[in-house]
Amino acid sequence: MSDTDWDALARNARQATNETFREEISTLIRLNDSDIRAIMNSANISNEEFLEIVKVVKDSTLSNHKKAEAIKHIDNGLRTLIGIAQKIV
């Protein structure tokens, strides 16, 4: 039997993935890693949900109204946008 701690391995991989995710997002929206982490934590939003919000906002084919409607359907989407606005304003 292997002595590999699969739970620890999964935790480490998830942490590395989260750090890479925040680094990449910060370059796209010009917020630093700690800003992204704080926004995501306060809004209680996942990487996938955060990325979906960024994709909707950057979609130039959607009107502002359609963007608002799309974000409204993402869990904690509005709370996340408010967090972003507070950091950049």
N, C-alpha and C positions, 0 to 999 in steps of 0.2 A: 504494500500500500504506500501511496505517496504521502509525504509530510507537507505537501503544499497547502497553504492556508488560502483557499479559494475565495473566502469572504474578504480577506485583506487584499488579495490581488484585485478583486472587483472594485473595492473601495478606492484603491490607489489609481486604477484605470479611470474610474469615474471622476476623481479629483483632477487628474491630468487633463481629461477631456473638458471638464468645466473650466479649467484655467485657460486652455487653448481657445475654447469658445469665447470666453470673455475678452481675451486678447484680440481675436479677430473682429468681434463686434465693436470693440472700442476704436479700432482703426477705421471702421466703416462709418460710425456716427460721431467720432471724435470725442468720446468720453473715455476716461481711463478705466483700468480694470476695477479699481475700488469703487468708482462711480457706478459701473455696471452691476457689480456685486451688491452694492447698497440698494440700488433700484430694484433688482430682482428679489432681494430678501424682503424689502419692505412691501413689495407688491405680491409676494408669495407666488412667483411665476416661474415656470420651468424654462429651460433653454429653448425647447421647441416652441413654446408659446411666445417667448421673447423674439425669436427669429421670425415667427409668423407676423408679428407686429411690424418688425423692420421691413419685411418683404411687402406688406400692405402699404406702408408709408412711402416706400421707394417706388411703388408701381405707378408710373406716370400715365398709364392708361385709365386709371380710376379717378373719378371726381372726388373732391373732398367729402361729399356726402356719402359716396359709396365706400370710401376709406373708413369713415366713422361707423357706418353700418357693419362693415367687416370686422373692425376692431371690437365693436360692441359684443360680438359673438365669441370673442376669445376671453377665456377666464382671466379676470384681473387685468384686462387690456387697458381699460381707461385709467386704472390706478398706476399702471406702468407708464403710460404717456404723461401723466401728471408728474411722476417722479423724474422722467427725462426732462420735461419742461422746467421743473424746478432747478435742475442741475445746469441747464444751459442758459437760463434767463437771468 
